[in-house]
Structures are given as structure tokens and as C-alpha cells.
Amino acid sequence: TELVVDENFDEVNLVGLMGLNRLKKISRRHKRQLNDRIRNFEVVQDGEDYVPATAEQTEQMRAAAGAAAPVADSSSSVGKAVADPLKIIIAGAPASGKGTQCEIIKDKYGLVHLSTGDMLRAAVADQTEVGKLAKEFMDSGKLVPDDVIIGVDRLDQSDCQKSGWLLDGFPRTPAQADALAAAGVSADCFLFLNVPDDVLVERVVGRRTDPVTGKIYHMTFSPPDDEEVLARLEQRSDDTEEKVKVRLEQFHANVDAVKGSYTDISVDIDGTASPADVSKAVDAAIKAKAP
């Protein structure tokens, strides 16, 4: 019997053989490696494919782009023609002030700000396979499971590749952190806003929203001056002490394990300070971990 080897895998069901998520991880890793080689002028396009560039072609492309020769990195034997964009993960419990700091970081460093919800909504809008699956959970009011979230490839899109990214509250479980690592996604800095639970509960329980303007007030720290506004303020149904304690339990159940995946780049920041002081600490942490 003659053994026929299908070198192109044309007749092989790779999804069934390896699993969809694993194939997507391999594809994303390959795409990132190719993008790195393109940025470093190591390949040239040949029709629809890329082939290794000769030394002369590399020099010509580098000269045309006005790029410096690659500089050796102490953590890698491969030089880089252009600086890698900044990549940051920020974590914190509900009401830790994460949203405020994300806005400051995004504006200061020009990063693409992404939360789990942002990535899922983008996948749904693009009608990807993962997006269609996520929509089923979202439409039914259920939490989107890890194996679906992990399939989102938002970080591979051009704006993230060019400008860098700020992951807001993601990864939030060990499985998500492991999946990012398996896909070759690494961050420069992991910021953790540390706030005691009793302070978090006070922050959440006192929050009120103006249904007309959408502005958020706090009955202790920043109440409205206008009596009319005060009278129409509403409290979110999940901003009760009982419910916030449940959310905090869920948060604490995962955060230590997630932090453990980023020990070398993790920085704890006192989230009880004023927003301005927290921002200064955040800026110092970023400069220390990604100078």
C-alpha cells in the first residue's frame, strides 16, 4: 500500500484535529511574528506571500523609511528597527478608580484603551465567529465564558499594533492570562490599584447617577450642589452593599493568580490617594517598567 502524504493538509480537518482555539492561537502567533519581521525589514512581498529579504533589500527599505539599524535588546538576540509600542495591563476592583486612570493613561500615551466589553463588542460588530458566539451569551444576559473571550483577536488589529494598548481589567482570570501567554501576547507593565474592601464598599454604595446627564456623583465625596439634580439621582441596582461584596469576592478569587502571571512587571499602587497622586504613581511605574 502506497502511503500518500498530504503536505498541504488540503483534505485534513484541522479544526477537528487540533481545535478551533488552538488554530486561532497559532494563526495569531504567526501573524505577530510576520508583523515583527515586516517592521524590521526582514521580508519582502512576493505576490500574496512574504519571502526573506536580502541584505541589500533590507538596507534599501530601511533607508527609504528613514529607520535606524536594529539595536540589540538585552532581552532578545533579535534587533528591532522601530521601538515597540507601549503595552499596559491595569487591574483593580470595582470603584478602585481604574476608569479615571485609564482615561489619563490613554490620553497621555496615545494607547488604544480596551476592556473586555470593548473587545467583545468589536468582535460582534465585525461578525467574526467568536463575535457571533459571544452575542448569543450577551443577548441572553449571561456572562461570556473564558473560552469565547480568549478567542477575541482585537490586539492583532492595526491600531493596537501601531499605537500600543491598555488592557482594562483583562485578563481577569488565570485561564485568560494563560491564554494570552500561549498566544505570545506580553505586556510591559501590570498596574494594580490596591484599595481596601471597606473603602471600595463605601465608594460603591454612595454612587448615584443623574439620568438626564449621565454624570456620576457620590453622596459623601461629591454630591451635586443643585437640589433639583439631587432629587432625581438614581442608584444602580447592583450598587448595594450586598451585591458589591459578592463582586469583590469574585474579584479576589482570581486577582492574585492573575498577578502571579506578571510578577516581573507588576506594580501595586495605593488607590486610596487622590486621583492626581495615583496618576503620578502610575506614571512612575510605567517609566520604571517600560523606560
C-alpha positions as CSV (number, residue, x, y, z in Angstrom):
1,T,0.0,0.0,0.0
2,E,1.4,3.4,-1.0
3,L,1.4,6.0,1.7
4,V,0.1,9.3,0.5
5,V,1.2,12.4,2.5
6,D,-1.0,15.4,2.1
7,E,1.7,18.1,2.7
8,N,-0.7,21.0,2.3
9,F,-3.4,19.5,4.7
10,D,-6.0,20.1,2.0
11,E,-8.0,17.0,2.9
12,V,-7.4,17.3,6.7
13,N,-10.0,18.7,9.1
14,L,-7.5,20.8,11.1
15,V,-10.2,22.3,13.3
16,G,-11.5,18.8,14.3
17,L,-7.9,17.6,14.7
18,M,-6.4,20.5,16.7
19,G,-9.4,22.5,17.9
20,L,-10.5,25.9,16.8
21,N,-9.0,27.9,19.7
22,R,-5.6,26.3,19.2
23,L,-5.6,27.0,15.5
24,K,-6.5,30.6,16.2
25,K,-3.7,30.9,18.7
26,I,-1.2,29.5,16.1
27,S,-2.6,31.9,13.5
28,R,-2.3,34.9,15.8
29,R,1.3,34.0,16.8
30,H,2.3,33.6,13.1
31,K,0.7,37.0,12.3
32,R,2.6,38.7,15.1
33,Q,5.9,37.1,14.1
34,L,5.3,38.2,10.5
35,N,4.4,41.7,11.5
36,D,7.6,41.9,13.5
37,R,9.6,40.8,10.5
38,I,7.9,43.3,8.3
39,R,8.6,46.2,10.8
40,N,12.3,45.0,10.9
41,F,12.5,45.0,7.1
42,E,13.4,41.3,7.2
43,V,10.9,40.2,4.5
44,V,9.6,41.5,1.1
45,Q,6.3,40.8,-0.5
46,D,6.2,38.4,-3.4
47,G,2.7,38.3,-4.8
48,E,0.4,37.3,-1.9
49,D,3.3,35.8,0.1
50,Y,6.3,37.2,2.0
51,V,9.8,35.9,1.4
52,P,13.1,36.7,3.3
53,A,14.7,39.9,2.2
54,T,18.3,40.0,1.1
55,A,20.8,42.2,3.0
56,E,20.6,44.8,0.1
57,Q,16.8,44.9,0.1
58,T,16.8,45.3,3.9
59,E,19.2,48.3,3.7
60,Q,17.1,49.8,0.8
61,M,13.8,49.5,2.8
62,R,15.4,50.9,5.9
63,A,16.9,53.9,4.0
64,A,13.5,54.6,2.3
65,A,11.7,54.5,5.7
66,G,14.4,56.6,7.4
67,A,14.7,54.0,10.1
68,A,17.8,53.3,12.1
69,A,19.5,50.0,12.0
70,P,18.2,47.5,14.6
71,V,19.6,47.9,18.1
72,A,20.2,44.8,20.1
73,D,17.9,44.3,23.0
74,S,19.3,42.8,26.2
75,S,16.3,40.5,26.4
76,S,16.5,39.3,22.8
77,S,19.0,38.4,20.3
78,V,16.9,39.9,17.5
79,G,17.2,43.7,16.9
80,K,14.3,45.9,16.3
81,A,14.2,48.6,13.6
82,V,11.5,50.6,15.4
83,A,10.5,50.9,19.0
84,D,7.7,48.6,20.1
85,P,4.6,50.4,21.2
86,L,3.7,50.5,24.9
87,K,1.5,47.7,26.2
88,I,-0.1,48.0,29.6
89,I,-2.5,45.9,31.7
90,I,-4.4,47.7,34.6
91,A,-6.4,45.8,37.2
92,G,-8.4,46.9,40.2
93,A,-11.6,46.1,42.0
94,P,-14.9,47.8,41.2
95,A,-14.7,51.5,42.3
96,S,-10.9,51.3,42.6
97,G,-10.6,54.4,40.3
98,K,-9.5,52.3,37.3
99,G,-11.7,54.2,34.9
100,T,-10.3,57.5,35.8
101,Q,-6.7,56.3,35.5
102,C,-7.4,54.6,32.1
103,E,-8.6,57.9,30.7
104,I,-5.4,59.7,31.9
105,I,-3.1,56.9,30.6
106,K,-4.9,56.7,27.2
107,D,-4.6,60.4,26.7
108,K,-1.1,60.8,27.9
109,Y,0.4,57.8,26.0
110,G,-1.9,57.6,23.0
111,L,-2.8,54.0,23.7
112,V,-5.8,52.0,22.4
113,H,-8.0,51.6,25.5
114,L,-9.7,48.1,25.6
115,S,-11.9,46.5,28.2
116,T,-13.4,43.0,27.8
117,G,-16.6,44.6,26.8
118,D,-14.9,46.7,24.1
119,M,-13.2,43.7,22.6
120,L,-16.4,41.6,22.6
121,R,-18.5,44.4,21.1
122,A,-15.9,44.9,18.3
123,A,-16.0,41.1,17.6
124,V,-19.8,41.2,17.5
125,A,-19.8,44.3,15.2
126,D,-17.3,42.6,12.8
127,Q,-19.4,39.5,12.9
128,T,-16.5,37.2,13.5
129,E,-17.1,33.6,14.5
130,V,-16.2,34.5,18.1
131,G,-18.4,37.6,17.9
132,K,-21.4,35.6,16.8
133,L,-20.9,33.1,19.7
134,A,-20.3,35.9,22.2
135,K,-23.5,37.6,21.0
136,E,-25.6,34.6,22.0
137,F,-24.4,34.9,25.6
138,M,-24.7,38.7,25.7
139,D,-28.2,38.7,24.3
140,S,-29.3,36.2,26.9
141,G,-27.8,38.2,29.7
142,K,-25.2,35.5,30.5
143,L,-21.5,36.0,31.3
144,V,-19.3,35.3,28.2
145,P,-17.2,32.2,29.2
146,D,-13.4,32.3,29.1
147,D,-13.1,30.0,26.1
148,V,-15.0,32.6,24.0
149,I,-13.3,35.7,25.3
150,I,-9.9,34.1,24.7
151,G,-10.7,33.8,21.0
152,V,-11.0,37.5,20.6
153,D,-8.1,38.8,18.5
154,R,-8.6,42.5,18.9
155,L,-4.9,43.0,19.9
156,D,-3.9,41.9,16.4
157,Q,-5.6,44.8,14.7
158,S,-3.6,47.6,13.1
159,D,-4.4,50.4,15.7
160,C,-3.1,48.2,18.6
161,Q,-0.1,47.1,16.6
162,K,0.8,50.7,15.8
163,S,-0.2,52.7,18.9
164,G,0.1,50.1,21.6
165,W,-2.7,49.1,24.0
166,L,-4.1,49.5,27.5
167,L,-6.0,46.4,28.7
168,D,-8.6,47.4,31.2
169,G,-9.5,44.6,33.6
170,F,-8.3,41.9,31.2
171,P,-7.1,39.2,31.8
172,R,-9.4,38.8,34.9
173,T,-9.0,35.0,35.3
174,P,-5.9,32.7,35.3
175,A,-7.3,31.0,32.2
176,Q,-7.3,34.3,30.3
177,A,-3.8,35.1,31.5
178,D,-2.5,31.7,30.4
179,A,-4.2,32.1,27.0
180,L,-2.6,35.5,26.4
181,A,0.8,34.0,27.2
182,A,0.2,31.0,24.9
183,A,-0.7,33.4,22.1
184,G,2.5,35.2,22.6
185,V,0.9,38.4,24.0
186,S,3.1,40.1,26.5
187,A,2.8,43.4,28.4
188,D,5.4,46.0,29.5
189,C,3.7,46.8,32.8
190,F,0.9,45.4,35.0
191,L,-0.7,48.0,37.2
192,F,-2.8,47.0,40.2
193,L,-4.8,49.7,42.0
194,N,-4.9,48.5,45.6
195,V,-7.9,49.7,47.7
196,P,-9.2,48.1,50.9
197,D,-12.6,46.5,50.6
198,D,-14.3,48.7,53.2
199,V,-13.2,51.8,51.2
200,L,-14.5,50.2,48.0
201,V,-17.9,49.4,49.5
202,E,-18.2,53.0,50.7
203,R,-17.3,54.3,47.2
204,V,-19.8,52.0,45.5
205,V,-22.8,52.3,47.9
206,G,-22.6,56.1,47.8
207,R,-22.6,56.3,44.0
208,R,-25.6,58.0,42.2
209,T,-26.2,58.7,38.6
210,D,-28.1,61.6,37.0
211,P,-30.4,60.0,34.5
212,V,-30.6,63.3,32.5
213,T,-26.8,64.0,32.0
214,G,-25.3,60.6,32.9
215,K,-23.0,62.2,35.3
216,I,-22.0,60.2,38.3
217,Y,-22.0,61.7,41.8
218,H,-21.1,60.4,45.3
219,M,-23.4,61.3,48.2
220,T,-20.4,61.7,50.5
221,F,-17.4,62.8,48.4
222,S,-19.0,64.7,45.5
223,P,-22.7,65.4,45.9
224,P,-24.5,67.8,43.5
225,D,-25.0,71.4,44.5
226,D,-28.3,71.6,42.7
227,E,-31.3,70.5,44.7
228,E,-33.2,69.6,41.5
229,V,-30.3,67.3,40.4
230,L,-30.1,65.8,43.8
231,A,-33.8,64.9,43.8
232,R,-33.6,62.9,40.5
233,L,-30.4,60.9,41.2
234,E,-30.7,57.2,40.8
235,Q,-28.7,54.3,42.3
236,R,-27.7,51.3,40.1
237,S,-29.4,48.1,41.2
238,D,-26.1,46.4,41.7
239,D,-24.6,49.3,43.8
240,T,-25.8,47.9,47.1
241,E,-23.5,46.7,49.9
242,E,-24.7,43.1,49.5
243,K,-24.1,42.9,45.8
244,V,-20.8,44.8,45.8
245,K,-19.4,42.3,48.4
246,V,-20.3,39.5,46.0
247,R,-18.5,41.2,43.2
248,L,-15.5,41.7,45.4
249,E,-15.4,38.1,46.4
250,Q,-15.4,37.1,42.7
251,F,-12.6,39.7,42.0
252,H,-10.4,38.4,44.9
253,A,-10.9,34.8,43.9
254,N,-8.9,35.5,40.7
255,V,-6.8,38.6,41.0
256,D,-3.8,37.0,43.0
257,A,-3.5,34.2,40.4
258,V,-3.6,36.7,37.6
259,K,-1.0,38.9,39.3
260,G,1.2,35.8,39.6
261,S,1.4,35.6,35.9
262,Y,3.0,39.1,35.7
263,T,5.3,39.1,38.8
264,D,8.3,40.7,36.9
265,I,6.3,43.6,35.6
266,S,3.7,44.1,38.3
267,V,3.4,47.3,40.4
268,D,1.0,47.8,43.3
269,I,-0.3,51.3,43.6
270,D,-2.1,52.9,46.5
271,G,-5.6,53.6,45.1
272,T,-6.8,55.4,48.2
273,A,-4.8,58.5,47.3
274,S,-6.2,61.4,45.3
275,P,-6.7,60.8,41.5
276,A,-3.8,63.2,40.8
277,D,-1.4,61.4,43.2
278,V,-2.5,58.0,41.9
279,S,-1.8,59.2,38.4
280,K,1.8,60.3,39.4
281,A,2.4,56.8,40.9
282,V,1.0,55.2,37.7
283,D,3.3,57.3,35.5
284,A,6.4,56.5,37.7
285,A,5.5,52.8,37.5
286,I,5.2,52.9,33.7
287,K,8.5,54.7,33.3
288,A,10.2,52.2,35.6
289,K,8.9,49.1,33.9
290,A,8.9,50.4,30.3
291,P,11.6,53.2,30.1
